[in-house]
Each structure stands twice: as structure tokens, then as C-alpha cells.
């Protein structure tokens, strides 16, 4: 197939796909807003501010929780009906040379939901809503498009060879399954097959044409990457060029904002059309294979698209208006100062043996303002610092702290450093860093809370220590009994007004630490920390956000990144700020 014929169907489909996206938004936005409001109302009726990773049991123990689950499932099905079913039908008719009605396709998409009333249908929904976003392969919906395996889970997988091997095997298996059954929706929605018939048909088509199929998949992937790179280059080039031309600062700032906004729009367009283009490509292959090579794309008559021209003009005008505003309030909108602080994960992160006194010393020397540690209770009632359930990974002993006495623990070493007690870590951090003490593991209970508060007060470090935990009930106990103590709640799942929880700090996993959540937490006078931020791109993203701090294993890299960000050029600040709008 000639290069022109590989590109032409996508190019000619752009106006219709944008129309589909706009109408889909009109349909799905009220659904999303309505479900969110209803779930918030249900939470209010139950007396809860939010459902988080620390109290997911609420969903299965209260009637409000069951209703919330049902509403969420209905919302997912709405997205499947519009963004998968209707889009497959729309693309199929578009490639046949028709001018399909978006509304009619959406109506048929909802009617097609009855096809999912089977085990295969349920698997497809789970794949589209959860697995496809994680894999980055196949059909997916925008509602869950940002799903990924949390960093703290991936770090455990990557650190354990057995887990990593299993992870790779599962990922490869799922990718193969995704490719083998990639035509299932086409058979079910455009050719009237049952899900069972469509799955068998998809498998046969891929098996019969596997050489051409793999070739087409590889070609599409390469061309997609090249196209994305070209779009970024074309829109970034003017931004680069204006830096080389001497001009007044106000003019330069205007052009920087303008071209950064145009680049952001281009990237947004590319992201929006990714799934649509995937479905266009699969639909072309399905028609080709189902007709045994007799189907070919009929080039559409070249037309001018007044809607496209009007939308483009409006986008340019809007970018100009926003650029004027951005130039006027430049220092407010694009501050160069970085206020977010660095907190060493497990004391000093990777810079020193984890959860040791040396880790605190190294983190302090590197510029960290805080250190996070994990405490567990020994069999004789002392508190030692260790992250895992046992000492196998760090000290080669497969015993839990609760199975050992303090003297036995003191015989262990972590890369040559002794396992410290809570008291020793408090002494090491005093007047240096804030110590975030995580109440960890099976011994994290009210007794641990009482003892930790007592020890911190004995050291006179109430203002330099924060008690944190994944266990919501333990933190609520501390808040009720010791309101003078600082507390922080660790969460990696959240729905509702988490900012209304009664804690001084909210430490959120990267995915749920959105700009809106950060703003809501600050509006309540609380602080927000993002964990565990290790990749350089993620470090840069959250250091330049409104978050108060990041917890990281990469303390040195974070300090270097912060120093670099403090010395950014104006166009770099603008570009980073505008692209963050896509998050």
C-alpha cells in the first residue's frame, strides 16, 4: 500500500472525527457530572467526606456504597456505548463513503450494549476500562484513560525478579490477546454477530492474515510516532526561533505564550484522536480481511470544510487573547520560584541504606526538608524502622519485627548500617528535617499510635514530626485523642472531598494528586504531598505544581532538578505551565 493511501483515510476523516468528539462530549459530560454529584450526595448522606484506599470496605458494607458502584458501572457503560460502540459504527460507515449521523451512531452504540450481556462482553468492558489504558494497546475509554499501575506497586514488582518475570509474561499475554481479538467489536457491531461469533471471527481473520496484520500494525505504529514527532516539531520550531531574535521583553513573552498555547492545542488534538485513529486503522483492516482483499478505500471528493476553518480561526483568536492576558499577568501566571520541598523516602531514598540514621544525614546534606520512615513494633514492645513485612530484602532474615526482640533486631545490618529505633531516628532528625513517621504493617494499631505520640513528646519534637499511615482508622484515633499532633493520610485511591478529612497533611499517589485536588486541599488550609515521585519527568511535573512537597527515592536527582528549574528561561516556564493543562 502506498504511503499516500496509508495517510489519506486519516486525513480525510479528521473533520468528521472532530465533530464526533464534540457531540460525544455533549453526551458524556452531563453523565459524568450527574454521577459525580449523585455520588457526592450519597457520601454526604453517609456522613463521609470521601472514599479512599483506606476505607474501600465502605462500598461493600453500606447501601450508599452499593448505589455508588452501580452508578459508576452505568457511567462506564455510557462511555463504552459512545466512545467504543458508536465510534466503531461511525468509522465503519465513514470508510464506506457515507456521511453518517453522529447522533444515530450514538443511539446504535447504546443499543449495542445488549451485546455485552455475556462473559465475553464483561471481559471486553474490563479490558477497555482498565487493561487497555495500562497496556497502552487496543480499545480504551477516556474516563479511565490515565489508569496505570501505581508507582509504589511497580517498584515492588521491579525489585523482585519473580514478580517482574510474571509481570512481563502477563503483559505479553494480554498484548497477544488484544491483537488476536482486536476485530471483535467490528464483527459484533457492524456485522450483527454475537460476541462469541465475533471473537471466533476475529481470531480466524488474524490467523489467516497474520503476516500482513503484523506488518500493518508495525507500519501504523511507526507512522504514528513519526506524525506525532512532526506535529511537535512544527509547533515547537517557532517557539525556538523567537528565542534567537532580539526583541522587547513584553513582545517575547507574548510570542512565547502564543506559540506554547498552539503547541498545547496540537498535542491535545493528537491525544484526542489517538483512539479514533486506532479504530479507523482496525476498521480498514477488518473490511479488507473480511472481504478477502476486495475492499479498498475510496478517496473522498476534496471539499472545503467551513467548520474546520472556523474552528481553527477561533482557536488562533483565543490563543491571541490568552497570550495578551498571559503577558499582562506574566509574573503571577508564570512564577520562576519553586516552593515544593523534597522529602526522602525511607529516610534517604537510594542515596544511603534505607530507613537508617545515615539516610537521614545524607538526605539533609542533599537539601531535603523532610524524611519519611516506617516503624513497626518488636515482640518486646519497642519500635524499629523497616519498610517490608520482614527483614528478608534488606538484611537477609525472613523474620518480621513482631517476631523478634529489640536485641535480635539490633544484630541485623542494612548494607553495613544498624537497624535504628524510632528514638534514634528522632534524635538524628532533630533540628534538621521534619520526620514523617509512617505507622506500618500489622502492628500499626492504637497501641502504636499511643507509643509513637509518647516517644515524640518525650523528645520534644511535636513540631518536627508528622504521624502518617495508610490506615485511616489509626489516624482518626490520633486526631481524636491527640489533636495537638500533626497527622498525614496516605492514599492512592480517592473519590469525594478528601480535603475534608481531618488531617494536617494529605499524601497522595501521583495519579490522584491533580491540580484541582491540590487547590481544594490548600483551600482548607492543609498541605499536600505527592508520593512516590522518582522519574525525572514526574519530579519536574510535581515540583512545578502547587504541591507542598514530594516524597522521593531520588533525593539527589530531585535536588538537582529543583536547582535547574529555578534557573529556567521564561519560555521553558511558559511551555511547562501550558502543557500541564493537558494533565
Helices and strands as residue ranges (DSSP letters): H 3-46, E 50-52, G 56-60, H 63-79, I 80-86, H 87-95, H 102-111, G 112-116, H 119-126, I 127-131, H 132-135, G 142-144, H 151-159, H 161-180, H 184-190, H 195-208, H 210-242, H 249-290, H 306-328, H 330-333, E 341-344, G 349-351, H 357-365, E 370-377, E 383-385, H 392-395, G 401-403, H 406-409, E 413-414, E 417-418, H 422-429, E 434-439, G 441-443, H 446-458, E 465-469, H 472-481, E 486-491, E 494-496, G 498-500, E 505-509, G 510-512, H 515-523, E 527-531, H 536-543, E 549-552, H 555-566, H 570-579, G 580-582
